[in-house]
């Protein structure tokens, strides 16, 4: 399992549109809006590849100009967690 906080910026972004994107092996939750036409999402995926696919899906939406990873958290099969943040 890999989880990420991502920032999506663009023109006329609809939280409902971002919430309704169908991701194969990932789930998204809208966390909130930013002051400058952005939306922060929490995305949980089965694998890093699934997370990458989800980010590409968001990047291809009309009006999206930027998709940034704010934080990542991975879980190994033994339950250990590792965190990293990129700002």
C-alpha positions as CSV (number, residue, x, y, z in Angstrom):
1,X,0.0,0.0,0.0
2,X,1.2,3.5,-0.8
3,X,-0.5,6.7,0.1
4,X,0.1,10.2,-1.1
5,X,-1.1,13.8,-0.6
6,X,-1.1,15.5,-4.0
7,X,-1.8,19.0,-5.1
8,X,-3.7,19.5,-8.3
9,X,-3.7,23.0,-9.8
10,X,-5.6,24.3,-12.8
11,X,-8.4,26.3,-14.3
12,X,-12.0,25.7,-13.2
13,X,-11.2,22.5,-11.2
14,X,-14.3,20.8,-9.8
15,X,-13.9,18.8,-6.6
16,X,-16.7,16.6,-7.8
17,X,-14.8,15.8,-11.1
18,X,-11.7,14.9,-9.1
19,X,-13.7,12.8,-6.7
20,X,-15.4,10.9,-9.6
21,X,-12.3,9.9,-11.5
22,X,-12.3,6.1,-11.8
23,X,-8.9,4.8,-10.7
24,X,-8.3,1.1,-11.2
25,X,-6.2,0.2,-8.1
26,X,-6.4,3.4,-6.1
27,X,-8.9,5.5,-4.2
28,X,-9.0,9.2,-3.8
29,X,-10.4,11.6,-1.2
30,X,-10.7,15.3,-1.6
31,X,-9.0,17.0,1.4
32,X,-9.6,20.6,0.5
33,X,-9.0,23.6,-1.7
34,X,-6.0,25.9,-1.8
35,X,-6.3,29.7,-2.1
36,X,-4.8,29.6,-5.7
37,X,-7.1,27.4,-7.7
38,X,-5.8,24.1,-6.4
39,X,-7.2,21.0,-4.7
40,X,-5.4,18.7,-2.3
41,X,-6.2,15.0,-2.6
42,X,-5.3,12.0,-0.5
43,X,-4.7,9.0,-2.8
44,X,-4.2,5.4,-1.6
45,X,-3.0,2.8,-4.1
46,X,-2.0,-0.8,-4.1
47,X,1.5,-0.2,-5.5
48,X,3.8,2.6,-6.7
49,X,2.8,1.8,-10.3
50,X,-0.9,2.2,-9.4
51,X,-0.1,5.6,-7.8
52,X,1.8,6.7,-10.9
53,X,-1.2,5.7,-13.1
54,X,-3.5,7.6,-10.9
55,X,-1.3,10.7,-11.1
56,X,-1.3,10.5,-14.9
57,X,-5.1,10.2,-14.9
58,X,-5.4,13.4,-12.9
59,X,-2.8,15.2,-15.1
60,X,-4.9,14.4,-18.2
61,X,-8.1,16.0,-16.9
62,X,-9.2,19.2,-18.8
63,X,-7.9,22.3,-17.1
64,X,-5.3,20.6,-15.0
65,X,-1.9,22.5,-15.2
66,X,0.1,20.9,-12.4
67,X,0.1,17.7,-10.3
68,X,2.5,17.8,-7.4
69,X,3.3,15.1,-4.8
70,X,3.3,16.7,-1.4
71,X,3.9,13.6,0.7
72,X,4.3,9.8,0.4
73,X,3.8,7.0,2.9
74,X,4.5,3.4,2.0
75,X,3.7,0.2,4.0
76,X,5.8,-2.9,3.6
77,X,4.2,-6.3,4.0
78,X,5.6,-6.5,7.5
79,X,3.7,-3.4,8.6
80,X,6.7,-1.0,8.8
81,X,6.0,2.5,7.5
82,X,8.3,4.9,5.8
83,X,7.5,8.6,5.1
84,X,8.9,11.2,2.9
85,X,7.8,14.7,2.0
86,X,8.7,16.8,-1.0
87,X,8.0,20.5,-0.9
